[in-house]
């Protein structure tokens, strides 16, 4: 559930050098993701938290923003700087940002 205290950024305001953490599941990732994103599915998040980049803040994305908001809440509670990407990968695609498939090939959604 969304909490008003979750830091959020609109896709249009996402910095070009943002470190993107994609928390979608493997099948969603395989279907298309941001080329520079780090993938740690929400279902494995706590077990794989040591794999997170040291970047501050982390920009967290999922399909529409619900799961990523939960991850941001968790990270903020752990003392990390994290921001939810509002609208998730649907907003990413709608804004015309590039995606790559699981084999690394670029495509337009």
C-alpha positions, -999 to +999 in steps of 0.1 A: +000+000+000+013+035-008+023+057+021+025+094+016+059+095+032+075+074+004+099+097-016+087+096-052+100+110-085+081+114-118+097+097-148+102+131-164+123+142-134+144+111-132+181+121-133+200+108-164+226+093-141+201+077-117+210+043-104+179+022-111+169-008-090+143-030-108+124-051-083+101-069-108+101-106-111+123-124-136+097-128-163+089-091-162+126-083-163+132-106-193+103-089-212+122-056-211+141-034-187+163-003-185+198-012-198+216+001-168+192-012-141+202-036-113+178-064-110+168-077-075+133-091-075+111-081-046+105-117-037+142-122-031+149-087-019+158-093+018+180-123+009+199-103-018+201-069-001+239-072-001+238-070-039+224-034-039+246-007-054+261+018-029+246+047-048+225+072-029+198+076-037+186+044-053+157+049-077+134+019-074+111+007-101+086-020-107+057-023-132+035+005-119+049+017-086+033-004-059+061-029-052+088-004-056+070+019-030+072-010-005+109-015-012+116+022-009+098+022+025+119-007+036+151+009+024+143+042+041+136+024+073+170+008+070+186+042+067+192+041+030+183+069+006+158+056-019+131+071-043+101+054-059+098+059-097+062+069-100+043+049-127+071+023-129+081+007-161+048+015-177+057+052-173+092+044-185+079+029-217+052+056-222+079+083-219+098+067-248+129+056-227+149+027-242+144-009-231+165-040-236+154-076-236+168-104-215+195-110-242+206-073-241+191-063-275+175-028-276+139-024-287+111+001-287+081-010-266 
